[in-house]
Amino acid sequence: MSDLRTTPLHERHAALGASFTDFGGWLMPVRYTSDLAEHHAVRQAAGLFDISHMAEFLAIGTGAAAYLDYALAGRISSMKIGKAKYSLLLDELGGVIDDVIVYRRGDDDFLVISNAGNRALVAVALAKRLLGDVVLTDVSDDYALIAVQGPNAREIVGRTVGVHNVTPALADLGYYAWSSGTFQDAQLFVARTGYTGEDGYELLIPNALAPALWDALLAAGAPLGLVPAGLAARDTLRLEAGMPLHGHELSTEILPAQAGLGRVVALDKDDFVGKDALEAAAAASDDLPVLVGLAAEGRRAGRAGYAVFAEADGGEPIGEITSGALSPTLGHPIAMAFVPPALAEPGTTLYLDVRGTRIPATVTALPFYRRTA
């Protein structure tokens, strides 16, 4: 793994005894203690994640809003300053190159955050779509990104030594919005977004100050149950929350509507990359597989790639699991899979091939888990 990239927090992870894995070309902590302990900490208190492998792009210029309206599937021009929006970067055929979050920092100033493994593809696609005087800058290598997720996240960030001048105040910050502040006199970007199904914050900080911010957050959060958490817990958390992962529930072979993301696409916009293909595909949409949740009993969980059948015996596979695990929060197996629309009604019984044994599973509306506060 010597050719893998490391984040500015790598030494902190090693000192904490983390196990590492290759994730999108980065050497990332998969766990520190146990997957279950870290997962439960996020649901019950808080978890601290290094997500510095994510990619960040700035789009600045008088035509930036119109440019992003064309480049992305959502209506970015309708965003208010201080808000965030989940969107999709599509190819000409309507497939998903990546899912992104866009933050409006000013009238003509936007931050786009994409997945680490797709950084090069996103950079090329966004550059090809440039309009007018917009300047696109890849700032991924300049910043670290740290996530604090869980019911105690606000109190932890609020009591972190060195964090000052957060405006709007955390108590006034809505979901999918951001604040500006400082940490040790450097600019700090605090977004109320996340990928766990819990409330929380993602903090963007210059690389040089990332270790100090990590330490300060851990110190502030220790009395409140904060623990460092790795990619294994992050994956089971996002699965419980029904959140898609590119390469599993999203790809260039999957249209947004198939993945339950038709609402993200503003088909009434004048034009955007992929619009013609999506309009043409709408007529055949009744025949395309759609993403469903599947809940089973017992302890044997289906995993990505396992076949899904309509019958307990015989027959050909009618789908394939994209993500699956034994849910730590719910205590039973859950999965997501693409199946024919005729078999996608909640309550339908399907069968998961788990190492040669067909396990009954019930089609369930997503998400599997939703926080109550």
N, C-alpha and C positions, 0 to 999 in steps of 0.2 A: 504493500500500500504506500510505498515511498513516493509515488508519483501523484498522490492525491493532495488536493489543496486542504489547508487547515484554516480555521477562523482565528481571529485575534484572541479568542478565549481558550484555545487548545490546551495551553499549559494549566489553566484552571481545571479543565475537565480531567486531565491526567492526574493532577494532584488529588482530585476527589475520587479517584479509582474507577473512572468511567471505562466501560467497554466501548470499542469503536467499530464503525462499519462504513463501507463505501456508500455514499448517498449522493447521486448526481455528480460524481467526480470529487466529492468532498469527504474528508475523514471526520465523521460526526459521531458524537456520543449516542449510543443506542440505549444504554441504561447506566445508572450509577450503583443502585442497590438491587432492586427488583422491579420488574415491569408493573406488577400489581401494586406495590407500595407507592410507586410514583403516580400511577393512574389514580388511585384512591386519594392521594394527597391533593391532586388537582380538583377532584370532585368535592372534597370536604374542606380543603383549606386553600392551598395554592401550590403551583409548580413554576419553576424557573427554567425556561428553554433558551438555548442558543439557536437562533435562526438566522445567523449572519451569512449563511450560504445563499439566502434569497437574493434576487437581483433587483436593483433599483435604477430607474431611468427618470430623468427630468425632461419634461416637454415644456418649453418656454417660448413665448412669442405671441403676437397679437392674434394669430390664427390658431392658437393651441387648442381651444375648445372645439372648433370646427374640424381640426385635424384628428383629434381623438374620436369625434363622432364618426368620422370616416374609417379610422383605423380599427376601432373596437365595435362590438355589437350593441353596447348600451348607449343611451343618450347622455353623454358626458357634459354637454353644454348646459344642461338643466341643473347641474350640481351647484350648490351654494358653497362659497368659500368656507373652509373649515369642516367640510363633509367628506365622506369616503363612499365609494361605490364599488361593488363587486361587478366585474365584467368579463368578457371573453374576447380573446384574439382569435379570429377565425381565418381559415384559408379561403381561397376562391371557391372551393367546393362546399363550404359551410362547416367543415370539420374544425375541431378545436385544437389550435396550436398550443394555447395555454389559457389558464384562467388567471386573472390579475385583480388587484385592488388598486383603484385610482383615488388619489387624494387631491382635492383642489386647494392649493396653497395661496392662490391669488386669481385675479381675473384672467391672467394669461400665464399661469404658472401651475403645473401639475406634476405630481409624483406618481409614478407607476411602479408597483412592486409585482414581480413575477417569480415563478419557481426557479430554483437553482439549476436544475437539469436542462431547462429550456432557455437559459439566458441567451445563448448564441442565436437560436431560432427567433426568439422574441426581438433581439436587437436588429436582426436582418429584416424581419417583417415590418417593424416600426419604422426603420430607416427608409424602406422602399415606399412607404405610404406618406412620407413627409409632404406637407403642403405649405405654401407661402413662406413666411419668414420664420417658421418654427425651428428652434434649435433643439435637437434631441441629444442628451448627454447620458452616457452610461456611467453612473457614479457608484456602482456596486462595490468596487475595490476600495472605496474611501470610507465606508460606513459599516458598523456592526449593528445587528438587530437582535434585541433581547425581548422575550415575551414573558410576562407575568400573568398567569391564568389561574382563575379560581375565585371562590366567593370572598376571599380575603385580599384580593389583588389591589383594590383601591386603597385600603388602609396601608398596605405594604408600600406601595409607590408613594403615598402621601407622607409616610414617616421616614423615607429613605434620606439619609444624610447626604447633603450636596445637591439635591434636587430642589430648585428654586424657581420662582416666577412662572409657574405653570398657569397658562392663560388660554382658554377658559380653565377655571379650577376643575379638578377632577370631579367634584360633586356636581358640577354643572355640565359636564361633558356627556353628550348623548352617545348612543351606540352608533357605530360607523361614523365617527367624527374624530377630530384630532385637536391637540393643544400644542402650543410651543412653550418651551421653558429653557432652563439652563441646568447643566451639571458641571460643577467645578468651572464655571464661567464659559463653558462651551455650549453651543446650541444643542438643544435636546428636542426631538420630535416625539410626541406621545400620542399614539393612536389607540382608540378604544375599539380594537378589532382583535380577532384571534381565530384559532383553528381547532378548538377543543369542545365547543358547546357550552363553555362557561364564560362568564364575564371576565374581562381582563384587558391588558394593555400590551402594545408592542412599541418598544422604545428604540429609536434610531439615533445613534451616537457616533461621532468620529472614532475610527479604529483605536487610536491611541488611548482613549478614555474608557474603552469597553471593559477591560479587566477591573478598573476601579469601580465602575457602575455595577458590574456583576457582584463584586464583593459587598458593596453598599446595600444592594437589594437583598442579598443573602442575610446580611447582618440585621437589616430591618425586619425581614420576614421570619427569621428563626423562631421568635416567640409566638408567631402566628401560624406555625405549621408549614412554612414554605420549605420545599425541598427542590434540588435540581432534578430535572426530568429529561429523559432521553427520547429518541425517536420511536422506540417501541411503545411507550405510553402515549405519545402524541398520535400514533396510528390508531390505537384502540379508542382513544378519546374522540377522534374525528369520525371514526366509523360509527360509534354510538350516536353521534350527532348527525349522521347521514350526510357528511360533507364529502364531496368527490375528491379523488386524488388523480392527478394527471398520470396517464399510463395505466390506469385501472378503470375508473369510471369516465374518464375523458381522454380523447385522442383525436387525431385527424380523421379517423374512421367513424367517429360518433358525432351526430348532429346534436345541438343543444337540447332540442325538444326530447330526444331519446333519453337524455340524462336528467330529465325533469327541470331543465333550465331554460325552457322556452320563455319564461317571464323575464329573463335577463336580456333578451333580444328585443330591440326597438325596431320592429319591422316597418313601422310607420315613418322612419327616417327617410329622407330623400335617397340616400345612398350610403352604403358601407361595404367593406370587403366581405363577400360571402352572401350578401342579400339575395342576389338573383338565384343562387343555388338553393337557399332555404325556401324561397317562394316556390321554386320548381318542385322541391321535395315535399312540400306540404300536401300535394295531391296524393302522394304515395305513403304518407305518414302512418296510415292505418296498418301497413304491413311491416313497419320497422320495429325491431325489438325495443323494449323500453326498460328503464332501470326500476327495479323494485327492491324493497326490503324483504328479508326472509328471516323468520324467527323459528328456532327449533327447541326441543327439549333435550335434557341430558347434558352431557359434557363434551360430546364429540362434535367439534366445529368444522364446518366446511372452510376451505381456504381458496385463495385466488387460483383459478384454473380448474377447479373441480367442476364436473359436469352436473347439470340440473336436468331432471327428468319429470315428465308429467305423470308417470305411472310408477307404482312400487316395483313392478317387474317388467322386463322387456321394453321395447320401444327404443327410439333414438333420442339422444340428448336434445333438449329444446332450448338450452341456454348454458351459460357458464358463469360461475361465481367470479366477480371482479375483486371483492374484498370480503374477508370473513375472519371471525375470531370468536372465542368464548368471551362474552361480554363481562368484564370485571364488575361493572355497576349492576347489571341486571341479573347476572348469575346463570345465563343460558346462552347457547350459540346464536349468533346473528351473522348475517351476510347481506351483501348486495349483489345483484345479478341482472343481466339483461335477458328478458324472456319475451315471447310473443304477446302482443297486446291482449289477446283473448284469454291469456292466463295471468294477467296482471292485476286482477281485481282483488282487493284485500279480502282475506279469508280463504283464498284458494290454497289448496294443499298441493305442494310440489315435493320433489324428492331430491336430496343432495347425495351424490355419490362420494361418500367419505371412505376412501381406501377400500373400495369394493363393496361397501354396505350402503344401501340406500336409506337415508335418514329423512323422515317426513319433516317438512318445514312449511310454515304458513306465511303467505304473502302478507306483509305488514306495511302500513303507511310509514314513510320516513318523516322525521327522524325517529330512531328507536328511543332516544333519550332527549328530554327537553328540560332545561333548568326551570325551577319554579319561581326564582326571584332574580 
